[in-house]
Amino acid sequence: MVTSTRQNYIEKVAIVGAGGQMGTLITEALLKTGKHHITAITRADSTSKIPAGVEIKKVDYEDPASLTEALRGQDALIITMNVMSQGQSAKLIEAAAAANVPWVLPNEYIYDPTETKLGEDALVGLVKRADRNLIEKLGKSSWIAICCSFWYEYSLSAGPLACGFDFENRSVTFIDDGTTKINTSTWPQTALAVAHLLSLKVLPDDANDKSATLSQFRNKPAYISSFLLSQKDMLESVLRVTGTKESDWKIEHEAHEVRFAAGVAQFKGGDRRGFVKLLYTRGFYPDGCGNYEARHGLHNEILRLPKEDLDEFTRIAVDRAERKVLVF
């Protein structure tokens, strides 16, 4: 096995959030490649269950030296955090620079980072841009942003504030006419993208080597997607999976600007559910901001990502909704 980036491969990978939903899947996908030694960076009091075969290093976020020491010798750092709790990311980025970690995958996993206005309106862009800028300013690491948009099975099941679906009451609220298409990705596809990305050679073997490398993503997004869908497309899949007819569902419409403003007001009033509404609504604006595939293309082929069955993941979403796994 090649042992460092100097030998043109990533071997040692540290991950923050290895016990979370996305972090667990990424960790398992990396382990399956057989190419990586994985280290989970966790708080001393963490009770998260970490996948077998992973080294665990406990850290104190108030002690920069403990973070730096945990990251020393790592080839890459992956940060996965809840969107509401990514305030610690700057500490991790600074520690990665101090430990000379060459590659950082910051806490992206959503919108196209080049869509500045979209990110600002949705409130997540400023923090994410600050993380990328900090990496570049410190000058010791390079970043790669995983642009995957909303996680499909999670978002479809999350209730009417997200993609508009209320499975319990068989109702759906279309934003405008429900035909705006956005890119979405599944949890497994996102995890596989990260694993395959970090399994690429860092640099070409020579001037004639045209194969994909990690370096071609240096300080850039990696664009992936499972499906390009509108809310109407989602409903058609739901009808197939549930064996229902459109007439069995109550369908309402809400203008994007009205729904977005309502979410902003709700959030400013102290109700965090408003953040969910504004975040998803902004992605469905009819300006095409949610369809990054049309502007940039996708890296699915380079990252050897399989084509997925829409109804399979709709079925997962329906099951999650019925079990009320997460409903905003």
DRENBAKE-111486 format. One record per residue (C-alpha): x, y, z; residue in one letter; residue number from 0. Coordinates in Angstrom, 3 decimals. Example, Ala and Ser with C-alpha at 12.3 -4.5 7.8 and 13.67 -1.06 7.14 Angstrom:
BEGIN
<bakol xx="12.300" yy="-4.500" zz="7.800" r="A" k="0"/>
<bakol xx="13.670" yy="-1.060" zz="7.140" r="S" k="1"/>
REM end
This chain:
BEGIN
<bakol xx="0.000" yy="0.000" zz="0.000" r="M" k="0"/>
<bakol xx="1.215" yy="3.513" zz="-0.802" r="V" k="1"/>
<bakol xx="1.680" yy="5.427" zz="2.432" r="T" k="2"/>
<bakol xx="1.437" yy="9.144" zz="1.763" r="S" k="3"/>
<bakol xx="0.418" yy="11.873" zz="-0.663" r="T" k="4"/>
<bakol xx="4.119" yy="12.237" zz="-1.561" r="R" k="5"/>
<bakol xx="3.756" yy="8.805" zz="-3.127" r="Q" k="6"/>
<bakol xx="0.747" yy="10.085" zz="-5.046" r="N" k="7"/>
<bakol xx="-2.095" yy="8.564" zz="-3.043" r="Y" k="8"/>
<bakol xx="-4.180" yy="9.500" zz="-0.036" r="I" k="9"/>
<bakol xx="-3.890" yy="6.943" zz="2.739" r="E" k="10"/>
<bakol xx="-4.521" yy="8.571" zz="6.115" r="K" k="11"/>
<bakol xx="-7.926" yy="10.213" zz="6.378" r="V" k="12"/>
<bakol xx="-9.330" yy="11.950" zz="9.454" r="A" k="13"/>
<bakol xx="-13.063" yy="12.490" zz="9.683" r="I" k="14"/>
<bakol xx="-15.110" yy="14.658" zz="12.011" r="V" k="15"/>
<bakol xx="-18.648" yy="13.356" zz="12.498" r="G" k="16"/>
<bakol xx="-17.797" yy="9.723" zz="11.764" r="A" k="17"/>
<bakol xx="-20.684" yy="8.618" zz="13.982" r="G" k="18"/>
<bakol xx="-23.308" yy="10.765" zz="12.270" r="G" k="19"/>
<bakol xx="-25.621" yy="9.756" zz="9.428" r="Q" k="20"/>
<bakol xx="-23.451" yy="11.053" zz="6.595" r="M" k="21"/>
<bakol xx="-20.168" yy="10.549" zz="8.426" r="G" k="22"/>
<bakol xx="-20.903" yy="6.882" zz="9.072" r="T" k="23"/>
<bakol xx="-21.667" yy="6.238" zz="5.411" r="L" k="24"/>
<bakol xx="-18.542" yy="8.085" zz="4.259" r="I" k="25"/>
<bakol xx="-16.401" yy="6.176" zz="6.747" r="T" k="26"/>
<bakol xx="-17.816" yy="2.828" zz="5.660" r="E" k="27"/>
<bakol xx="-17.344" yy="3.695" zz="1.969" r="A" k="28"/>
<bakol xx="-13.714" yy="4.664" zz="2.607" r="L" k="29"/>
<bakol xx="-13.086" yy="1.448" zz="4.523" r="L" k="30"/>
<bakol xx="-14.493" yy="-0.621" zz="1.645" r="K" k="31"/>
<bakol xx="-11.914" yy="0.785" zz="-0.761" r="T" k="32"/>
<bakol xx="-9.174" yy="-0.924" zz="1.260" r="G" k="33"/>
<bakol xx="-6.906" yy="2.040" zz="0.525" r="K" k="34"/>
<bakol xx="-7.299" yy="4.182" zz="3.615" r="H" k="35"/>
<bakol xx="-6.504" yy="4.290" zz="7.316" r="H" k="36"/>
<bakol xx="-9.389" yy="6.167" zz="8.923" r="I" k="37"/>
<bakol xx="-9.186" yy="8.207" zz="12.114" r="T" k="38"/>
<bakol xx="-12.362" yy="9.508" zz="13.774" r="A" k="39"/>
<bakol xx="-11.885" yy="12.856" zz="15.508" r="I" k="40"/>
<bakol xx="-14.336" yy="13.009" zz="18.425" r="T" k="41"/>
<bakol xx="-14.937" yy="14.995" zz="21.582" r="R" k="42"/>
<bakol xx="-13.788" yy="13.414" zz="24.822" r="A" k="43"/>
<bakol xx="-17.398" yy="13.051" zz="25.984" r="D" k="44"/>
<bakol xx="-18.782" yy="11.758" zz="22.680" r="S" k="45"/>
<bakol xx="-20.985" yy="8.675" zz="22.811" r="T" k="46"/>
<bakol xx="-21.246" yy="8.310" zz="19.024" r="S" k="47"/>
<bakol xx="-20.894" yy="4.795" zz="17.670" r="K" k="48"/>
<bakol xx="-17.920" yy="4.670" zz="15.316" r="I" k="49"/>
<bakol xx="-17.700" yy="1.994" zz="12.588" r="P" k="50"/>
<bakol xx="-15.355" yy="-0.911" zz="13.318" r="A" k="51"/>
<bakol xx="-11.857" yy="-0.657" zz="11.875" r="G" k="52"/>
<bakol xx="-11.510" yy="3.061" zz="12.643" r="V" k="53"/>
<bakol xx="-8.937" yy="4.609" zz="14.964" r="E" k="54"/>
<bakol xx="-10.450" yy="7.075" zz="17.437" r="I" k="55"/>
<bakol xx="-8.753" yy="10.231" zz="18.688" r="K" k="56"/>
<bakol xx="-10.409" yy="12.290" zz="21.405" r="K" k="57"/>
<bakol xx="-9.979" yy="16.071" zz="21.232" r="V" k="58"/>
<bakol xx="-10.833" yy="19.235" zz="23.128" r="D" k="59"/>
<bakol xx="-12.133" yy="21.942" zz="20.814" r="Y" k="60"/>
<bakol xx="-11.014" yy="24.556" zz="23.349" r="E" k="61"/>
<bakol xx="-7.440" yy="23.281" zz="23.110" r="D" k="62"/>
<bakol xx="-5.988" yy="23.950" zz="19.638" r="P" k="63"/>
<bakol xx="-2.950" yy="21.807" zz="20.432" r="A" k="64"/>
<bakol xx="-5.123" yy="18.714" zz="20.925" r="S" k="65"/>
<bakol xx="-6.742" yy="19.248" zz="17.527" r="L" k="66"/>
<bakol xx="-3.391" yy="19.778" zz="15.822" r="T" k="67"/>
<bakol xx="-1.891" yy="16.689" zz="17.422" r="E" k="68"/>
<bakol xx="-4.887" yy="14.553" zz="16.378" r="A" k="69"/>
<bakol xx="-4.481" yy="15.699" zz="12.767" r="L" k="70"/>
<bakol xx="-0.713" yy="15.389" zz="12.553" r="R" k="71"/>
<bakol xx="0.335" yy="12.997" zz="9.792" r="G" k="72"/>
<bakol xx="-3.080" yy="12.931" zz="8.133" r="Q" k="73"/>
<bakol xx="-3.341" yy="13.247" zz="4.352" r="D" k="74"/>
<bakol xx="-6.914" yy="14.524" zz="4.347" r="A" k="75"/>
<bakol xx="-9.538" yy="15.889" zz="6.742" r="L" k="76"/>
<bakol xx="-13.257" yy="15.402" zz="6.108" r="I" k="77"/>
<bakol xx="-15.640" yy="17.604" zz="8.092" r="I" k="78"/>
<bakol xx="-19.266" yy="16.524" zz="8.434" r="T" k="79"/>
<bakol xx="-21.421" yy="18.542" zz="10.819" r="M" k="80"/>
<bakol xx="-25.022" yy="19.523" zz="11.320" r="N" k="81"/>
<bakol xx="-25.638" yy="22.730" zz="9.399" r="V" k="82"/>
<bakol xx="-26.620" yy="24.417" zz="12.664" r="M" k="83"/>
<bakol xx="-23.413" yy="23.447" zz="14.480" r="S" k="84"/>
<bakol xx="-20.586" yy="24.082" zz="12.084" r="Q" k="85"/>
<bakol xx="-19.146" yy="26.951" zz="14.130" r="G" k="86"/>
<bakol xx="-16.269" yy="24.663" zz="15.151" r="Q" k="87"/>
<bakol xx="-15.109" yy="24.218" zz="11.576" r="S" k="88"/>
<bakol xx="-12.694" yy="27.161" zz="11.694" r="A" k="89"/>
<bakol xx="-10.864" yy="25.536" zz="14.630" r="K" k="90"/>
<bakol xx="-10.519" yy="22.323" zz="12.659" r="L" k="91"/>
<bakol xx="-9.282" yy="24.153" zz="9.571" r="I" k="92"/>
<bakol xx="-6.694" yy="26.054" zz="11.601" r="E" k="93"/>
<bakol xx="-5.539" yy="22.820" zz="13.227" r="A" k="94"/>
<bakol xx="-5.306" yy="21.128" zz="9.822" r="A" k="95"/>
<bakol xx="-3.063" yy="23.956" zz="8.614" r="A" k="96"/>
<bakol xx="-0.913" yy="23.726" zz="11.743" r="A" k="97"/>
<bakol xx="-0.585" yy="19.971" zz="11.179" r="A" k="98"/>
<bakol xx="0.177" yy="20.441" zz="7.466" r="N" k="99"/>
<bakol xx="-2.789" yy="18.366" zz="6.292" r="V" k="100"/>
<bakol xx="-2.720" yy="18.695" zz="2.478" r="P" k="101"/>
<bakol xx="-6.434" yy="18.256" zz="1.758" r="W" k="102"/>
<bakol xx="-9.600" yy="19.400" zz="3.527" r="V" k="103"/>
<bakol xx="-13.155" yy="18.519" zz="2.537" r="L" k="104"/>
<bakol xx="-15.047" yy="21.243" zz="4.421" r="P" k="105"/>
<bakol xx="-18.631" yy="21.001" zz="5.627" r="N" k="106"/>
<bakol xx="-20.350" yy="21.669" zz="2.280" r="E" k="107"/>
<bakol xx="-22.755" yy="18.934" zz="1.064" r="Y" k="108"/>
<bakol xx="-25.434" yy="21.252" zz="-0.290" r="I" k="109"/>
<bakol xx="-25.729" yy="24.082" zz="-2.815" r="Y" k="110"/>
<bakol xx="-23.335" yy="25.030" zz="-5.610" r="D" k="111"/>
<bakol xx="-20.699" yy="27.111" zz="-3.777" r="P" k="112"/>
<bakol xx="-20.254" yy="29.320" zz="-6.847" r="T" k="113"/>
<bakol xx="-23.857" yy="30.545" zz="-6.478" r="E" k="114"/>
<bakol xx="-23.008" yy="33.385" zz="-4.099" r="T" k="115"/>
<bakol xx="-26.467" yy="34.992" zz="-3.901" r="K" k="116"/>
<bakol xx="-28.116" yy="31.610" zz="-3.340" r="L" k="117"/>
<bakol xx="-25.789" yy="30.854" zz="-0.449" r="G" k="118"/>
<bakol xx="-26.305" yy="34.267" zz="1.126" r="E" k="119"/>
<bakol xx="-30.091" yy="34.110" zz="0.866" r="D" k="120"/>
<bakol xx="-30.167" yy="30.585" zz="2.303" r="A" k="121"/>
<bakol xx="-27.926" yy="31.703" zz="5.201" r="L" k="122"/>
<bakol xx="-25.475" yy="28.827" zz="4.794" r="V" k="123"/>
<bakol xx="-23.242" yy="30.375" zz="2.156" r="G" k="124"/>
<bakol xx="-21.399" yy="32.929" zz="4.272" r="L" k="125"/>
<bakol xx="-20.078" yy="30.382" zz="6.769" r="V" k="126"/>
<bakol xx="-19.140" yy="27.894" zz="4.081" r="K" k="127"/>
<bakol xx="-17.374" yy="30.559" zz="2.018" r="R" k="128"/>
<bakol xx="-15.532" yy="31.736" zz="5.144" r="A" k="129"/>
<bakol xx="-14.247" yy="28.192" zz="5.671" r="D" k="130"/>
<bakol xx="-12.972" yy="27.936" zz="2.104" r="R" k="131"/>
<bakol xx="-11.381" yy="31.372" zz="2.309" r="N" k="132"/>
<bakol xx="-9.693" yy="30.482" zz="5.591" r="L" k="133"/>
<bakol xx="-8.178" yy="27.353" zz="4.061" r="I" k="134"/>
<bakol xx="-6.744" yy="29.394" zz="1.202" r="E" k="135"/>
<bakol xx="-5.561" yy="32.189" zz="3.506" r="K" k="136"/>
<bakol xx="-3.652" yy="29.795" zz="5.765" r="L" k="137"/>
<bakol xx="-2.049" yy="28.329" zz="2.651" r="G" k="138"/>
<bakol xx="-1.207" yy="24.886" zz="4.004" r="K" k="139"/>
<bakol xx="-4.188" yy="22.880" zz="2.724" r="S" k="140"/>
<bakol xx="-6.327" yy="22.719" zz="-0.409" r="S" k="141"/>
<bakol xx="-10.106" yy="22.335" zz="-0.226" r="W" k="142"/>
<bakol xx="-12.580" yy="20.327" zz="-2.260" r="I" k="143"/>
<bakol xx="-16.266" yy="21.122" zz="-1.861" r="A" k="144"/>
<bakol xx="-18.689" yy="18.233" zz="-2.320" r="I" k="145"/>
<bakol xx="-21.628" yy="19.792" zz="-4.138" r="C" k="146"/>
<bakol xx="-24.481" yy="17.301" zz="-3.833" r="C" k="147"/>
<bakol xx="-27.506" yy="19.549" zz="-3.132" r="S" k="148"/>
<bakol xx="-30.240" yy="18.181" zz="-0.876" r="F" k="149"/>
<bakol xx="-30.082" yy="14.553" zz="0.206" r="W" k="150"/>
<bakol xx="-33.090" yy="13.083" zz="-1.555" r="Y" k="151"/>
<bakol xx="-34.377" yy="10.395" zz="0.816" r="E" k="152"/>
<bakol xx="-33.824" yy="12.704" zz="3.789" r="Y" k="153"/>
<bakol xx="-35.463" yy="15.750" zz="2.220" r="S" k="154"/>
<bakol xx="-38.493" yy="14.036" zz="0.736" r="L" k="155"/>
<bakol xx="-39.299" yy="12.484" zz="4.117" r="S" k="156"/>
<bakol xx="-38.628" yy="15.574" zz="6.235" r="A" k="157"/>
<bakol xx="-42.124" yy="17.075" zz="6.045" r="G" k="158"/>
<bakol xx="-43.890" yy="19.928" zz="4.254" r="P" k="159"/>
<bakol xx="-41.299" yy="22.559" zz="5.194" r="L" k="160"/>
<bakol xx="-38.663" yy="20.778" zz="3.098" r="A" k="161"/>
<bakol xx="-39.804" yy="19.470" zz="-0.299" r="C" k="162"/>
<bakol xx="-43.460" yy="20.187" zz="0.493" r="G" k="163"/>
<bakol xx="-44.672" yy="16.632" zz="1.139" r="F" k="164"/>
<bakol xx="-46.927" yy="15.698" zz="4.062" r="D" k="165"/>
<bakol xx="-47.277" yy="11.927" zz="3.809" r="F" k="166"/>
<bakol xx="-49.498" yy="11.560" zz="6.849" r="E" k="167"/>
<bakol xx="-52.147" yy="13.839" zz="5.353" r="N" k="168"/>
<bakol xx="-51.382" yy="13.029" zz="1.708" r="R" k="169"/>
<bakol xx="-50.807" yy="16.624" zz="0.769" r="S" k="170"/>
<bakol xx="-48.073" yy="18.446" zz="-1.095" r="V" k="171"/>
<bakol xx="-47.347" yy="22.128" zz="-1.568" r="T" k="172"/>
<bakol xx="-45.779" yy="22.905" zz="-4.919" r="F" k="173"/>
<bakol xx="-43.469" yy="25.905" zz="-5.056" r="I" k="174"/>
<bakol xx="-44.902" yy="27.904" zz="-7.972" r="D" k="175"/>
<bakol xx="-46.142" yy="25.252" zz="-10.421" r="D" k="176"/>
<bakol xx="-43.897" yy="22.489" zz="-9.091" r="G" k="177"/>
<bakol xx="-41.923" yy="22.072" zz="-12.313" r="T" k="178"/>
<bakol xx="-38.582" yy="23.661" zz="-11.341" r="T" k="179"/>
<bakol xx="-35.923" yy="20.958" zz="-11.520" r="K" k="180"/>
<bakol xx="-33.079" yy="20.744" zz="-9.035" r="I" k="181"/>
<bakol xx="-30.196" yy="18.338" zz="-8.566" r="N" k="182"/>
<bakol xx="-30.451" yy="15.995" zz="-5.590" r="T" k="183"/>
<bakol xx="-28.191" yy="13.236" zz="-4.272" r="S" k="184"/>
<bakol xx="-28.745" yy="10.218" zz="-2.072" r="T" k="185"/>
<bakol xx="-26.765" yy="9.524" zz="1.075" r="W" k="186"/>
<bakol xx="-25.009" yy="6.448" zz="-0.405" r="P" k="187"/>
<bakol xx="-24.086" yy="8.296" zz="-3.596" r="Q" k="188"/>
<bakol xx="-22.544" yy="11.161" zz="-1.630" r="T" k="189"/>
<bakol xx="-20.525" yy="8.758" zz="0.517" r="A" k="190"/>
<bakol xx="-19.316" yy="6.859" zz="-2.534" r="L" k="191"/>
<bakol xx="-18.308" yy="10.120" zz="-4.211" r="A" k="192"/>
<bakol xx="-16.098" yy="11.046" zz="-1.262" r="V" k="193"/>
<bakol xx="-14.508" yy="7.583" zz="-1.115" r="A" k="194"/>
<bakol xx="-13.809" yy="7.470" zz="-4.837" r="H" k="195"/>
<bakol xx="-12.549" yy="11.055" zz="-4.851" r="L" k="196"/>
<bakol xx="-9.983" yy="10.333" zz="-2.147" r="L" k="197"/>
<bakol xx="-8.990" yy="7.132" zz="-3.959" r="S" k="198"/>
<bakol xx="-7.804" yy="9.072" zz="-7.025" r="L" k="199"/>
<bakol xx="-4.127" yy="9.650" zz="-7.658" r="K" k="200"/>
<bakol xx="-3.071" yy="13.041" zz="-6.344" r="V" k="201"/>
<bakol xx="-1.133" yy="13.997" zz="-9.491" r="L" k="202"/>
<bakol xx="-0.762" yy="12.592" zz="-13.020" r="P" k="203"/>
<bakol xx="1.971" yy="9.988" zz="-13.358" r="D" k="204"/>
<bakol xx="3.584" yy="11.981" zz="-16.161" r="D" k="205"/>
<bakol xx="2.792" yy="14.537" zz="-18.877" r="A" k="206"/>
<bakol xx="0.970" yy="11.909" zz="-20.941" r="N" k="207"/>
<bakol xx="-1.281" yy="10.713" zz="-18.098" r="D" k="208"/>
<bakol xx="-4.813" yy="12.028" zz="-18.754" r="K" k="209"/>
<bakol xx="-6.561" yy="9.986" zz="-16.063" r="S" k="210"/>
<bakol xx="-8.528" yy="11.696" zz="-13.308" r="A" k="211"/>
<bakol xx="-6.562" yy="13.029" zz="-10.333" r="T" k="212"/>
<bakol xx="-7.341" yy="14.666" zz="-7.027" r="L" k="213"/>
<bakol xx="-5.337" yy="17.717" zz="-8.055" r="S" k="214"/>
<bakol xx="-7.857" yy="18.631" zz="-10.760" r="Q" k="215"/>
<bakol xx="-10.307" yy="19.370" zz="-7.927" r="F" k="216"/>
<bakol xx="-7.900" yy="21.578" zz="-5.978" r="R" k="217"/>
<bakol xx="-9.868" yy="24.500" zz="-4.477" r="N" k="218"/>
<bakol xx="-12.885" yy="23.603" zz="-6.599" r="K" k="219"/>
<bakol xx="-16.253" yy="21.885" zz="-6.163" r="P" k="220"/>
<bakol xx="-16.861" yy="18.273" zz="-7.127" r="A" k="221"/>
<bakol xx="-20.358" yy="18.228" zz="-8.628" r="Y" k="222"/>
<bakol xx="-22.374" yy="15.066" zz="-8.107" r="I" k="223"/>
<bakol xx="-26.053" yy="14.211" zz="-8.407" r="S" k="224"/>
<bakol xx="-28.323" yy="11.198" zz="-8.224" r="S" k="225"/>
<bakol xx="-31.400" yy="12.764" zz="-9.815" r="F" k="226"/>
<bakol xx="-32.474" yy="15.975" zz="-11.544" r="L" k="227"/>
<bakol xx="-36.048" yy="16.386" zz="-10.325" r="L" k="228"/>
<bakol xx="-38.970" yy="18.728" zz="-9.919" r="S" k="229"/>
<bakol xx="-41.551" yy="18.406" zz="-7.162" r="Q" k="230"/>
<bakol xx="-43.929" yy="17.015" zz="-9.770" r="K" k="231"/>
<bakol xx="-41.356" yy="14.362" zz="-10.660" r="D" k="232"/>
<bakol xx="-41.109" yy="13.501" zz="-6.977" r="M" k="233"/>
<bakol xx="-44.884" yy="13.185" zz="-6.718" r="L" k="234"/>
<bakol xx="-45.006" yy="10.865" zz="-9.729" r="E" k="235"/>
<bakol xx="-42.465" yy="8.600" zz="-8.028" r="S" k="236"/>
<bakol xx="-44.422" yy="8.769" zz="-4.763" r="V" k="237"/>
<bakol xx="-47.595" yy="7.716" zz="-6.588" r="L" k="238"/>
<bakol xx="-45.808" yy="4.715" zz="-8.082" r="R" k="239"/>
<bakol xx="-44.333" yy="3.677" zz="-4.747" r="V" k="240"/>
<bakol xx="-47.485" yy="4.146" zz="-2.682" r="T" k="241"/>
<bakol xx="-49.935" yy="2.875" zz="-5.289" r="G" k="242"/>
<bakol xx="-51.972" yy="6.061" zz="-4.963" r="T" k="243"/>
<bakol xx="-53.429" yy="8.374" zz="-7.608" r="K" k="244"/>
<bakol xx="-52.933" yy="12.101" zz="-7.924" r="E" k="245"/>
<bakol xx="-56.598" yy="12.528" zz="-7.007" r="S" k="246"/>
<bakol xx="-55.807" yy="10.944" zz="-3.620" r="D" k="247"/>
<bakol xx="-53.545" yy="13.866" zz="-2.787" r="W" k="248"/>
<bakol xx="-54.330" yy="17.452" zz="-1.851" r="K" k="249"/>
<bakol xx="-52.131" yy="19.657" zz="-4.023" r="I" k="250"/>
<bakol xx="-51.578" yy="23.302" zz="-3.166" r="E" k="251"/>
<bakol xx="-49.340" yy="25.971" zz="-4.678" r="H" k="252"/>
<bakol xx="-47.299" yy="28.751" zz="-3.114" r="E" k="253"/>
<bakol xx="-45.244" yy="31.396" zz="-4.900" r="A" k="254"/>
<bakol xx="-41.541" yy="31.000" zz="-4.235" r="H" k="255"/>
<bakol xx="-41.050" yy="34.567" zz="-3.021" r="E" k="256"/>
<bakol xx="-44.010" yy="34.327" zz="-0.641" r="V" k="257"/>
<bakol xx="-42.854" yy="31.004" zz="0.807" r="R" k="258"/>
<bakol xx="-39.277" yy="32.198" zz="1.161" r="F" k="259"/>
<bakol xx="-40.304" yy="35.412" zz="2.926" r="A" k="260"/>
<bakol xx="-42.508" yy="33.422" zz="5.298" r="A" k="261"/>
<bakol xx="-39.562" yy="31.180" zz="6.170" r="G" k="262"/>
<bakol xx="-37.301" yy="34.172" zz="6.814" r="V" k="263"/>
<bakol xx="-39.902" yy="35.797" zz="9.076" r="A" k="264"/>
<bakol xx="-40.449" yy="32.543" zz="10.946" r="Q" k="265"/>
<bakol xx="-36.718" yy="32.061" zz="11.495" r="F" k="266"/>
<bakol xx="-36.174" yy="35.660" zz="12.595" r="K" k="267"/>
<bakol xx="-39.014" yy="35.163" zz="15.046" r="G" k="268"/>
<bakol xx="-37.020" yy="32.431" zz="16.760" r="G" k="269"/>
<bakol xx="-38.585" yy="29.371" zz="15.120" r="D" k="270"/>
<bakol xx="-35.815" yy="27.243" zz="13.586" r="R" k="271"/>
<bakol xx="-38.333" yy="25.513" zz="11.342" r="R" k="272"/>
<bakol xx="-38.327" yy="28.720" zz="9.325" r="G" k="273"/>
<bakol xx="-34.735" yy="27.998" zz="8.386" r="F" k="274"/>
<bakol xx="-35.781" yy="24.686" zz="6.835" r="V" k="275"/>
<bakol xx="-38.506" yy="26.412" zz="4.815" r="K" k="276"/>
<bakol xx="-36.283" yy="29.203" zz="3.504" r="L" k="277"/>
<bakol xx="-33.369" yy="26.842" zz="2.804" r="L" k="278"/>
<bakol xx="-35.370" yy="24.486" zz="0.604" r="Y" k="279"/>
<bakol xx="-37.512" yy="27.156" zz="-1.010" r="T" k="280"/>
<bakol xx="-34.471" yy="29.106" zz="-2.160" r="R" k="281"/>
<bakol xx="-33.180" yy="26.014" zz="-3.942" r="G" k="282"/>
<bakol xx="-36.402" yy="25.784" zz="-5.938" r="F" k="283"/>
<bakol xx="-36.254" yy="29.352" zz="-7.278" r="Y" k="284"/>
<bakol xx="-37.061" yy="29.386" zz="-10.999" r="P" k="285"/>
<bakol xx="-33.737" yy="31.057" zz="-11.866" r="D" k="286"/>
<bakol xx="-32.125" yy="27.626" zz="-12.251" r="G" k="287"/>
<bakol xx="-29.852" yy="28.026" zz="-9.237" r="C" k="288"/>
<bakol xx="-30.634" yy="24.511" zz="-8.047" r="G" k="289"/>
<bakol xx="-29.718" yy="22.903" zz="-11.367" r="N" k="290"/>
<bakol xx="-25.919" yy="23.054" zz="-11.264" r="Y" k="291"/>
<bakol xx="-25.760" yy="20.151" zz="-13.702" r="E" k="292"/>
<bakol xx="-26.873" yy="22.516" zz="-16.477" r="A" k="293"/>
<bakol xx="-24.116" yy="25.029" zz="-15.690" r="R" k="294"/>
<bakol xx="-21.155" yy="22.876" zz="-14.722" r="H" k="295"/>
<bakol xx="-21.907" yy="19.308" zz="-15.714" r="G" k="296"/>
<bakol xx="-21.327" yy="16.471" zz="-13.259" r="L" k="297"/>
<bakol xx="-18.322" yy="14.494" zz="-12.063" r="H" k="298"/>
<bakol xx="-20.338" yy="11.296" zz="-11.646" r="N" k="299"/>
<bakol xx="-18.451" yy="9.487" zz="-14.384" r="E" k="300"/>
<bakol xx="-14.997" yy="10.536" zz="-13.162" r="I" k="301"/>
<bakol xx="-15.936" yy="9.384" zz="-9.663" r="L" k="302"/>
<bakol xx="-17.405" yy="6.110" zz="-10.978" r="R" k="303"/>
<bakol xx="-20.839" yy="6.712" zz="-9.491" r="L" k="304"/>
<bakol xx="-23.625" yy="4.314" zz="-10.443" r="P" k="305"/>
<bakol xx="-27.000" yy="5.266" zz="-11.873" r="K" k="306"/>
<bakol xx="-29.619" yy="4.897" zz="-9.162" r="E" k="307"/>
<bakol xx="-33.267" yy="3.876" zz="-9.106" r="D" k="308"/>
<bakol xx="-35.440" yy="6.852" zz="-8.149" r="L" k="309"/>
<bakol xx="-38.320" yy="4.771" zz="-6.827" r="D" k="310"/>
<bakol xx="-35.984" yy="2.778" zz="-4.584" r="E" k="311"/>
<bakol xx="-35.007" yy="5.917" zz="-2.720" r="F" k="312"/>
<bakol xx="-38.522" yy="7.317" zz="-2.777" r="T" k="313"/>
<bakol xx="-39.557" yy="4.103" zz="-1.031" r="R" k="314"/>
<bakol xx="-36.913" yy="4.751" zz="1.629" r="I" k="315"/>
<bakol xx="-38.240" yy="8.283" zz="2.074" r="A" k="316"/>
<bakol xx="-41.831" yy="7.092" zz="2.397" r="V" k="317"/>
<bakol xx="-40.772" yy="4.568" zz="5.025" r="D" k="318"/>
<bakol xx="-38.887" yy="7.243" zz="6.970" r="R" k="319"/>
<bakol xx="-41.924" yy="9.528" zz="6.839" r="A" k="320"/>
<bakol xx="-44.267" yy="6.789" zz="8.011" r="E" k="321"/>
<bakol xx="-41.948" yy="6.036" zz="10.933" r="R" k="322"/>
<bakol xx="-41.573" yy="9.774" zz="11.605" r="K" k="323"/>
<bakol xx="-37.797" yy="9.461" zz="11.645" r="V" k="324"/>
<bakol xx="-37.464" yy="13.201" zz="11.116" r="L" k="325"/>
<bakol xx="-40.280" yy="15.607" zz="10.354" r="V" k="326"/>
<bakol xx="-39.871" yy="19.378" zz="10.638" r="F" k="327"/>
REM end
